[in-house]
Amino acid sequence: GVRTHDHKLIFFYGHGMGLNGTTDGWVTPASWELYDLKNDPYELNNIYGNKGTEKVTVELKDEIIRLQKQYELDLSKYPELKERMEKHWND
């Protein structure tokens, strides 16, 4: 995820990808979470997709892309994670 002073965007890739700490057969869906840290500092209310959050969502997704390029993140090493991110990128 990424954050600004006022918002935090997280891509929750779900469970069940055979990673350390996951249980085979237990799958949860991938999803996005967006929090308004100014009004909800404890991150209790996911506002992703709510009216009025479109601009900040696009800005934070652009920041994720920028950071992936900056740090040369190679998601091809994690094909299922890459597939989930690409599938849900425009949700």
C-alpha positions in Angstrom: 0.0 0.0 0.0 0.8 3.7 -0.1 -0.2 6.6 1.9 -0.2 10.4 2.0 -0.8 12.5 5.1 -4.6 12.2 4.6 -5.1 8.8 2.9 -3.9 5.2 2.7 -4.5 2.8 -0.1 -3.9 -0.9 0.3 -4.2 -3.8 -2.2 -5.2 -6.8 -0.2 -4.2 -9.7 -2.4 -6.2 -12.3 -0.5 -5.0 -15.6 1.0 -4.4 -19.0 -0.4 -1.5 -18.3 -2.7 0.7 -21.0 -1.0 2.7 -18.3 0.8 4.2 -18.7 4.2 1.5 -18.5 6.8 -1.4 -19.2 4.5 -3.6 -22.3 4.7 -4.2 -24.3 1.6 -7.8 -24.3 0.5 -8.7 -21.1 2.4 -9.1 -18.4 -0.2 -10.3 -14.8 0.4 -10.9 -12.4 -2.5 -8.5 -9.7 -3.5 -9.7 -6.2 -2.8 -8.7 -2.6 -2.4 -9.0 -0.6 0.8 -8.8 3.1 1.1 -8.8 5.0 4.4 -9.3 8.7 5.2 -6.6 9.0 7.9 -7.7 12.5 8.8 -11.3 11.5 9.7 -10.7 7.8 10.5 -7.2 7.6 12.0 -7.8 4.0 13.2 -8.7 2.8 9.7 -12.0 1.4 10.6 -14.0 2.4 7.5 -12.9 1.3 4.1 -14.1 4.1 1.7 -12.7 2.6 -1.5 -15.2 3.2 -4.3 -17.2 5.8 -2.4 -18.3 8.9 -4.2 -15.7 11.6 -4.1 -12.7 9.2 -3.7 -12.0 8.7 -7.4 -9.2 11.4 -7.6 -7.3 10.3 -4.6 -7.6 6.6 -5.6 -6.1 7.3 -9.1 -3.3 9.4 -7.5 -2.4 6.7 -5.1 -2.5 3.9 -7.7 -0.2 6.0 -9.9 2.1 6.2 -6.9 2.1 2.5 -6.6 3.2 2.2 -10.2 5.9 4.8 -9.7 7.3 3.0 -6.7 7.2 -0.4 -8.5 9.3 1.1 -11.3 11.6 3.0 -8.9 12.4 -0.2 -7.0 12.3 -2.4 -10.0 9.7 -4.7 -8.5 9.5 -7.8 -10.6 6.0 -9.3 -10.1 6.7 -12.0 -12.7 8.4 -13.9 -9.8 4.9 -14.0 -8.2 2.6 -14.8 -11.1 -0.6 -15.3 -9.0 -0.1 -12.0 -7.2 0.6 -10.2 -10.5 -2.6 -11.7 -12.0 -4.7 -10.7 -9.0 -3.3 -7.1 -9.1 -3.9 -6.8 -12.8 -7.4 -8.2 -12.5 -8.4 -5.8 -9.8 -6.4 -2.7 -10.9 -9.5 -1.0 -12.4 -12.0 -2.0 -9.8 
